[in-house]
Amino acid sequence: MVNKSNTDWRFKIAHREALIGVVLAIFNFIWWFGFAYGLGSRPVEEYTYVLGLPAWFFYSCVVGFILISILVIIIAKFFLTEVPFEEEEEEL
């Protein structure tokens, strides 16, 4: 039996797209952590507010969600490839 992971071109695309997903998840976590703990580590009396929400929450959760949503849409539209799932038959 032939090892399909070494010969099938779809695995190369799948690995690249999985890496893109992991990079997006790491970026999302760094964005959230940076704003949540960077701005949120001060005493409550020193908080600044944006649209009635603490700035750390607004930037980490609201802006972060919008930014990641836009990035996912852009990446899905321009960088991900549609791959058929049917098994290809080799001609002899």
VEXKEDO-464153 format. One record per atom (N, C-alpha, C, O, CB): residue number from 1; residue in one letter; atom name; y, x, z. Coordinates in steps of 0.05 Angstrom, whole numbers, plus 5000, padded with zeros to 4 digits. Each point is the difference from the previous one (the first is absolute). Glycine has a CB too. Layout:
BEGIN
R   nr  rest  atom  north  east    up
R  NUM     A    CA      Y     X     Z
...
END
This chain:
BEGIN
R   nr  rest  atom  north  east    up
R    1     M     N   4976  5017  5000
R    1     M    CA   5024  4983  5000
R    1     M     C   5025  5018  5000
R    1     M     O   5001  5019  5015
R    1     M    CB   4974  4944  5009
R    2     V     N   5044  5030  4960
R    2     V    CA   5024  5016  4997
R    2     V     C   5020  4991  5021
R    2     V     O   5003  4977  5006
R    2     V    CB   4990  5028  4944
R    3     N     N   5021  5015  5062
R    3     N    CA   5020  4994  5020
R    3     N     C   5025  4989  4986
R    3     N     O   5014  5016  4988
R    3     N    CB   4968  5020  5043
R    4     K     N   5022  4938  4971
R    4     K    CA   5022  4987  4986
R    4     K     C   5028  5009  5010
R    4     K     O   5019  4999  4984
R    4     K    CB   4951  4963  5008
R    5     S     N   5032  5047  5033
R    5     S    CA   5026  5007  5011
R    5     S     C   5011  5025  4986
R    5     S     O   5024  5004  5000
R    5     S    CB   4963  4975  5043
R    6     N     N   4996  5038  4946
R    6     N    CA   5009  5024  4986
R    6     N     C   5006  4995  4971
R    6     N     O   5014  5016  4988
R    6     N    CB   4960  5011  5045
R    7     T     N   5014  4953  4955
R    7     T    CA   5003  4996  4971
R    7     T     C   5017  4976  4993
R    7     T     O   5010  4999  4977
R    7     T    CB   4946  5022  5018
R    8     D     N   5047  4959  5022
R    8     D    CA   5015  4976  4993
R    8     D     C   5030  5004  5003
R    8     D     O   5009  5008  5021
R    8     D    CB   4951  4964  4993
R    9     W     N   5055  5023  4965
R    9     W    CA   5028  5004  5000
R    9     W     C   5015  4981  5019
R    9     W     O   5022  5006  5008
R    9     W    CB   4974  5009  4945
R   10     R     N   4991  4963  5054
R   10     R    CA   5013  4980  5018
R   10     R     C   5003  5011  5029
R   10     R     O   5018  4992  5014
R   10     R    CB   4963  4972  4958
R   11     F     N   5001  5054  5035
R   11     F    CA   5002  5012  5027
R   11     F     C   5025  5017  5003
R   11     F     O   5012  5000  5022
R   11     F    CB   4938  4999  4982
R   12     K     N   5057  5015  4975
R   12     K    CA   5025  5016  5001
R   12     K     C   5024  4983  5005
R   12     K     O   5018  5006  5015
R   12     K    CB   4961  5028  4954
R   13     I     N   5022  4943  5016
R   13     I    CA   5022  4982  5003
R   13     I     C   5000  4987  5028
R   13     I     O   5021  4997  5013
R   13     I    CB   4978  4993  4938
R   14     A     N   4977  5003  5059
R   14     A    CA   4998  4987  5026
R   14     A     C   5009  5020  5022
R   14     A     O   5013  4991  5019
R   14     A    CB   4949  4980  4964
R   15     H     N   5030  5054  5015
R   15     H    CA   5009  5019  5020
R   15     H     C   5030  5005  5000
R   15     H     O   5012  5002  5021
R   15     H    CB   4943  5020  4974
R   16     R     N   5057  4979  4981
R   16     R    CA   5029  5003  4998
R   16     R     C   5014  4976  5013
R   16     R     O   5020  5004  5014
R   16     R    CB   4974  5024  4944
R   17     E     N   4997  4948  5036
R   17     E    CA   5012  4976  5010
R   17     E     C   4996  4997  5030
R   17     E     O   5017  4990  5014
R   17     E    CB   4977  4989  4942
R   18     A     N   4983  5030  5054
R   18     A    CA   4996  5000  5029
R   18     A     C   5019  5019  5014
R   18     A     O   5010  4994  5022
R   18     A    CB   4941  4994  4971
R   19     L     N   5053  5035  4995
R   19     L    CA   5019  5020  5011
R   19     L     C   5028  4988  5001
R   19     L     O   5015  5005  5019
R   19     L    CB   4957  5033  4964
R   20     I     N   5036  4948  4996
R   20     I    CA   5026  4987  4999
R   20     I     C   5002  4980  5023
R   20     I     O   5021  4998  5014
R   20     I    CB   4982  5008  4936
R   21     G     N   4976  4978  5055
R   21     G    CA   5000  4981  5022
R   21     G     C   5003  5013  5027
R   21     G     O   5014  4990  5018
R   21     G    CB   4958  4980  4954
R   22     V     N   5014  5053  5032
R   22     V    CA   5001  5014  5025
R   22     V     C   5028  5012  5005
R   22     V     O   5011  4999  5022
R   22     V    CB   4940  5012  4974
R   23     V     N   5061  5000  4982
R   23     V    CA   5028  5010  5003
R   23     V     C   5019  4978  5007
R   23     V     O   5018  5004  5017
R   23     V    CB   4971  5032  4949
R   24     L     N   5008  4940  5022
R   24     L    CA   5017  4978  5007
R   24     L     C   4997  4992  5029
R   24     L     O   5019  4994  5014
R   24     L    CB   4978  4990  4939
R   25     A     N   4978  5015  5056
R   25     A    CA   4995  4992  5028
R   25     A     C   5012  5021  5020
R   25     A     O   5012  4992  5020
R   25     A    CB   4946  4985  4966
R   26     I     N   5039  5048  5007
R   26     I    CA   5012  5021  5017
R   26     I     C   5030  4999  5000
R   26     I     O   5013  5002  5021
R   26     I    CB   4948  5027  4970
R   27     F     N   5051  4966  4986
R   27     F    CA   5029  4997  4998
R   27     F     C   5010  4976  5017
R   27     F     O   5019  5002  5014
R   27     F    CB   4980  5019  4940
R   28     N     N   4986  4957  5044
R   28     N    CA   5007  4976  5015
R   28     N     C   4999  5006  5030
R   28     N     O   5018  4992  5015
R   28     N    CB   4965  4979  4948
R   29     F     N   4996  5043  5046
R   29     F    CA   4998  5006  5029
R   29     F     C   5022  5019  5009
R   29     F     O   5012  4996  5021
R   29     F    CB   4939  4998  4976
R   30     I     N   5055  5027  4987
R   30     I    CA   5022  5018  5007
R   30     I     C   5027  4986  5001
R   30     I     O   5015  5004  5019
R   30     I    CB   4959  5034  4960
R   31     W     N   5031  4944  5002
R   31     W    CA   5025  4985  5000
R   31     W     C   5002  4983  5025
R   31     W     O   5020  5000  5014
R   31     W    CB   4979  4999  4935
R   32     W     N   4979  4986  5057
R   32     W    CA   5000  4982  5023
R   32     W     C   5003  5016  5026
R   32     W     O   5017  4994  5017
R   32     W    CB   4955  4974  4958
R   33     F     N   5012  5053  5028
R   33     F    CA   5000  5016  5024
R   33     F     C   5027  5014  5004
R   33     F     O   5011  5000  5023
R   33     F    CB   4940  5007  4973
R   34     G     N   5060  5003  4983
R   34     G    CA   5026  5015  5002
R   34     G     C   5023  4982  5010
R   34     G     O   5015  5008  5017
R   34     G    CB   4969  5021  4946
R   35     F     N   5018  4947  5025
R   35     F    CA   5021  4982  5008
R   35     F     C   4994  4987  5027
R   35     F     O   5018  4997  5017
R   35     F    CB   4993  4995  4935
R   36     A     N   4964  4999  5052
R   36     A    CA   4994  4986  5025
R   36     A     C   5003  5018  5024
R   36     A     O   5012  4991  5020
R   36     A    CB   4956  4980  4954
R   37     Y     N   5022  5053  5025
R   37     Y    CA   5001  5017  5023
R   37     Y     C   5025  5018  5000
R   37     Y     O   5009  5009  5021
R   37     Y    CB   4942  4990  4981
R   38     G     N   5060  5006  4974
R   38     G    CA   5024  5016  4998
R   38     G     C   5025  4985  5011
R   38     G     O   5015  5010  5016
R   38     G    CB   4965  5013  4945
R   39     L     N   5023  4952  5030
R   39     L    CA   5023  4984  5009
R   39     L     C   4993  4984  5025
R   39     L     O   5018  4992  5015
R   39     L    CB   4998  5005  4938
R   40     G     N   4959  4997  5051
R   40     G    CA   4992  4983  5023
R   40     G     C   4995  5014  5026
R   40     G     O   4994  4988  5020
R   40     G    CB   4987  4983  4947
R   41     S     N   5022  5056  5033
R   41     S    CA   4994  5015  5024
R   41     S     C   5024  5002  5019
R   41     S     O   4998  5011  5022
R   41     S    CB   4969  5014  4952
R   42     R     N   5056  4964  5017
R   42     R    CA   5024  5000  5018
R   42     R     C   4998  4977  5020
R   42     R     O   4985  4982  4997
R   42     R    CB   5043  5040  4966
R   43     P     N   4989  4979  5058
R   43     P    CA   5001  4978  5018
R   43     P     C   5010  4974  4986
R   43     P     O   5015  5002  4980
R   43     P    CB   4994  5030  5058
R   44     V     N   4982  4945  4971
R   44     V    CA   5006  4975  4987
R   44     V     C   5031  4995  4999
R   44     V     O   5009  4988  4981
R   44     V    CB   4947  4994  5035
R   45     E     N   5058  5028  5003
R   45     E    CA   5029  4996  5001
R   45     E     C   5014  5014  4977
R   45     E     O   5022  4992  4992
R   45     E    CB   4976  5004  5057
R   46     E     N   4990  5024  4939
R   46     E    CA   5012  5015  4978
R   46     E     C   4990  4991  4973
R   46     E     O   5008  5012  4980
R   46     E    CB   4995  5027  5051
R   47     Y     N   4981  4941  4967
R   47     Y    CA   4991  4990  4974
R   47     Y     C   5023  4990  4983
R   47     Y     O   5019  4989  5010
R   47     Y    CB   4937  4999  5011
R   48     T     N   5042  5016  4953
R   48     T    CA   5018  4987  4981
R   48     T     C   4984  4978  4986
R   48     T     O   4975  5002  4999
R   48     T    CB   5052  5041  4994
R   49     Y     N   4987  4937  4997
R   49     Y    CA   4986  4977  4989
R   49     Y     C   5008  4996  4971
R   49     Y     O   5023  5004  4992
R   49     Y    CB   4975  4975  5053
R   50     V     N   4983  5013  4939
R   50     V    CA   5005  4993  4971
R   50     V     C   4988  4972  4996
R   50     V     O   4977  4995  5004
R   50     V    CB   5021  5054  4981
R   51     L     N   5019  4933  5007
R   51     L    CA   4993  4972  4996
R   51     L     C   4986  4988  5025
R   51     L     O   4982  4984  4998
R   51     L    CB   5013  5025  4953
R   52     G     N   5014  4999  5072
R   52     G    CA   4990  4989  5025
R   52     G     C   4974  5013  5010
R   52     G     O   4990  4993  5021
R   52     G    CB   5032  4965  4966
R   53     L     N   4968  5061  4998
R   53     L    CA   4976  5014  5008
R   53     L     C   5007  5029  5008
R   53     L     O   5019  5011  4990
R   53     L    CB   4953  4961  4979
R   54     P     N   5013  5039  5050
R   54     P    CA   5005  5028  5007
R   54     P     C   4997  5017  4974
R   54     P     O   4982  4995  4984
R   54     P    CB   5002  4998  5064
R   55     A     N   5033  5027  4949
R   55     A    CA   4999  5017  4976
R   55     A     C   4973  5012  4995
R   55     A     O   4991  5002  4977
R   55     A    CB   5057  5008  5030
R   56     W     N   4939  4999  5014
R   56     W    CA   4973  5013  4997
R   56     W     C   4980  4980  4988
R   56     W     O   4985  5008  4982
R   56     W    CB   5025  5023  5056
R   57     F     N   4991  4944  4970
R   57     F    CA   4982  4980  4990
R   57     F     C   5007  4993  4971
R   57     F     O   4983  4997  4983
R   57     F    CB   5010  4985  5063
R   58     F     N   5033  5014  4949
R   58     F    CA   5009  4992  4974
R   58     F     C   4992  5021  4979
R   58     F     O   4989  4993  4979
R   58     F    CB   5050  4983  5041
R   59     Y     N   4967  5050  4986
R   59     Y    CA   4993  5021  4980
R   59     Y     C   4970  5005  4998
R   59     Y     O   4990  5006  4978
R   59     Y    CB   5055  5014  5031
R   60     S     N   4941  4980  5013
R   60     S    CA   4972  5006  4999
R   60     S     C   4983  4977  4989
R   60     S     O   4982  5005  4984
R   60     S    CB   5025  5025  5055
R   61     C     N   4999  4946  4969
R   61     C    CA   4983  4977  4991
R   61     C     C   5011  4985  4977
R   61     C     O   4985  4994  4981
R   61     C    CB   5001  5002  5065
R   62     V     N   5039  4996  4954
R   62     V    CA   5012  4983  4979
R   62     V     C   5004  5017  4974
R   62     V     O   4989  4994  4979
R   62     V    CB   5033  4976  5056
R   63     V     N   4994  5051  4968
R   63     V    CA   5006  5017  4976
R   63     V     C   4974  5014  4991
R   63     V     O   4995  5003  4976
R   63     V    CB   5053  5004  5040
R   64     G     N   4936  5002  5003
R   64     G    CA   4975  5013  4993
R   64     G     C   4981  4982  4984
R   64     G     O   4988  5009  4981
R   64     G    CB   5017  5019  5060
R   65     F     N   4993  4947  4967
R   65     F    CA   4983  4981  4986
R   65     F     C   5011  4996  4972
R   65     F     O   4984  4999  4980
R   65     F    CB   5004  4978  5063
R   66     I     N   5038  5019  4954
R   66     I    CA   5012  4996  4973
R   66     I     C   4996  5025  4983
R   66     I     O   4992  4997  4976
R   66     I    CB   5042  4971  5043
R   67     L     N   4970  5055  4992
R   67     L    CA   4997  5025  4985
R   67     L     C   4971  5004  4991
R   67     L     O   4995  5006  4976
R   67     L    CB   5043  5014  5049
R   68     I     N   4943  4977  4993
R   68     I    CA   4972  5004  4993
R   68     I     C   4991  4979  4979
R   68     I     O   4985  5006  4982
R   68     I    CB   5006  5013  5064
R   69     S     N   5019  4956  4957
R   69     S    CA   4993  4979  4981
R   69     S     C   5009  5008  4972
R   69     S     O   4986  4996  4980
R   69     S    CB   5017  4969  5056
R   70     I     N   5022  5044  4962
R   70     I    CA   5011  5009  4974
R   70     I     C   4984  5023  4989
R   70     I     O   4994  5001  4976
R   70     I    CB   5052  4983  5038
R   71     L     N   4948  5036  5003
R   71     L    CA   4984  5023  4991
R   71     L     C   4973  4992  4990
R   71     L     O   4990  5010  4979
R   71     L    CB   5035  5018  5053
R   72     V     N   4961  4954  4982
R   72     V    CA   4974  4991  4991
R   72     V     C   5001  4986  4973
R   72     V     O   4983  5004  4983
R   72     V    CB   5003  4991  5066
R   73     I     N   5035  4988  4947
R   73     I    CA   5003  4986  4975
R   73     I     C   5005  5020  4977
R   73     I     O   4987  4998  4979
R   73     I    CB   5031  4962  5045
R   74     I     N   4999  5060  4981
R   74     I    CA   5006  5020  4979
R   74     I     C   4975  5016  4994
R   74     I     O   4994  5005  4976
R   74     I    CB   5054  4998  5039
R   75     I     N   4938  5006  5005
R   75     I    CA   4976  5016  4996
R   75     I     C   4978  4984  4986
R   75     I     O   4987  5010  4982
R   75     I    CB   5024  5017  5058
R   76     A     N   4986  4948  4968
R   76     A    CA   4979  4983  4987
R   76     A     C   5007  4995  4970
R   76     A     O   4982  4998  4984
R   76     A    CB   5008  4980  5061
R   77     K     N   5036  5020  4950
R   77     K    CA   5008  4993  4972
R   77     K     C   4999  5025  4982
R   77     K     O   4992  4997  4977
R   77     K    CB   5037  4967  5041
R   78     F     N   4978  5060  4992
R   78     F    CA   5003  5023  4983
R   78     F     C   4979  5022  5003
R   78     F     O   4997  5016  4982
R   78     F    CB   5051  4973  5019
R   79     F     N   4938  5012  5022
R   79     F    CA   4982  5023  5005
R   79     F     C   4971  4993  5002
R   79     F     O   4983  5017  4995
R   79     F    CB   5055  5003  5028
R   80     L     N   4955  4955  4983
R   80     L    CA   4972  4992  5002
R   80     L     C   4989  4991  4973
R   80     L     O   5015  4988  4984
R   80     L    CB   4993  4999  5065
R   81     T     N   4967  5018  4947
R   81     T    CA   4987  4994  4974
R   81     T     C   4978  4979  5004
R   81     T     O   4985  5001  5019
R   81     T    CB   5026  5046  4965
R   82     E     N   4988  4934  4997
R   82     E    CA   4978  4981  5001
R   82     E     C   4975  5013  4989
R   82     E     O   5000  5011  4978
R   82     E    CB   5032  4950  5017
R   83     V     N   4947  5038  5020
R   83     V    CA   4975  5013  4993
R   83     V     C   4978  4979  4999
R   83     V     O   4997  4983  5018
R   83     V    CB   5017  5060  5004
R   84     P     N   4970  4957  4956
R   84     P    CA   4978  4980  4998
R   84     P     C   4977  5008  5020
R   84     P     O   4995  5023  5005
R   84     P    CB   5016  4968  4946
R   85     F     N   4977  4988  5060
R   85     F    CA   4978  5005  5019
R   85     F     C   4972  4999  4987
R   85     F     O   4980  5008  5012
R   85     F    CB   5049  4972  5023
R   86     E     N   4970  5012  4940
R   86     E    CA   4974  4999  4986
R   86     E     C   4989  5027  4996
R   86     E     O   5015  5019  4994
R   86     E    CB   4999  4939  4983
R   87     E     N   4961  5045  5025
R   87     E    CA   4986  5025  4995
R   87     E     C   4999  5006  4971
R   87     E     O   4992  4983  4984
R   87     E    CB   4981  5012  5057
R   88     E     N   5035  5029  4951
R   88     E    CA   4999  5007  4972
R   88     E     C   4972  5010  4993
R   88     E     O   4988  5015  5015
R   88     E    CB   5061  4997  4985
R   89     E     N   4941  4979  4977
R   89     E    CA   4974  5009  4991
R   89     E     C   5004  5024  4981
R   89     E     O   5016  4999  4981
R   89     E    CB   4965  4954  5024
R   90     E     N   5004  5068  4999
R   90     E    CA   5001  5023  4983
R   90     E     C   4984  4996  4975
R   90     E     O   4978  4989  5001
R   90     E    CB   5029  5040  5039
R   91     E     N   5004  4980  4938
R   91     E    CA   4986  4997  4975
R   91     E     C   4983  5025  4996
R   91     E     O   5008  5022  5006
R   91     E    CB   5028  4950  4974
R   92     L     N   4939  5024  5010
R   92     L    CA   4982  5022  4996
R   92     L     C   5002  5011  4972
R   92     L     O   4985  5019  4993
R   92     L    CB   4985  4962  5041
END
